[in-house]
Every structure is written in structure tokens, then in C-alpha cells.
Amino acid sequence: MPLVLSRETAVHGVFVFVAVSAVVVAEYTGVLPESGPAAGVVSVLVFGAIFGGAHLSYAVRGADGTVPVTARWRYVGLLAVLVAVGTLVAVGGDRSLGPVSVRTVGTVVGVLALATYLVTESVAGYRSFRDSPRR
């Protein structure tokens, strides 16, 4: 039986391939540092491309697929916040904002973003179920 991939899986695969290939090429050419803030920023950006690239592509095009466009935009928004927080922590994690470290602020913002996303998706799922015709 041949392997059949959905269009969404194929698009996601392309983003994963491009992100991983970029890291491999950067490592091979010596552009990618082995440690430090730049390596952390690259890791966070690759994470964002792998987990959000296909969703962003479908959201921009307005393609529904298996996930509604509004849910894709919510996911991309969450991922943008997490990538921004991850970049901030990678660059300034050891610094402090008054008595609080940047890492602590980043953790709080990340947890609040995840909680907000969970509540928002739960409410959207409930409303979708409530408004759907009963069988």
C-alpha cells in the first residue's frame, strides 16, 4: 500500500526540511556558533519554523484544511510570543530587570501565553460544538 500524505503534511514536511537543512548548512560552513546567545536564537527560530511554518502558510492563504483558519492564527500568535520570549531569554537570560531576572520574566510570559491559548482554544471548541447541528 503506497504512502499517501495529505497536503498539510507535505507542506509541514517542506518547512521541516528547509529548517533542518538551513541548520546543517550553517553548521557545515561554520556560520553557526556552537554556543552563546546566537546559537540560542537560531534554535528558537528553527523551532518556530518547524512548528509554525505550515500553519503560517495556511493562515496567510486562508486555507482551511483540517484546522480552521482562526485556530491557525491563534496558534501562530502563540508561537510568535514563545519565539520572542525564547529569543529574549537566549540573549539576555542572565540579566535582570530590577530584582527579577529576564529568565523569570520570560517564564511568566510564556506560561501566561500558554494558559491564554488553552482557554481561548477551549472556548472556541465549546462554541463550535454548541453551534453545530445535533445529530
Summary of the structure (lengths in Angstrom):
residues: 135
radius of gyration: 18.4
end to end distance: 34.4
largest distance: 61.5
contacts: 341
relative contact order: 0.10
helix: 76%
strand: 3%
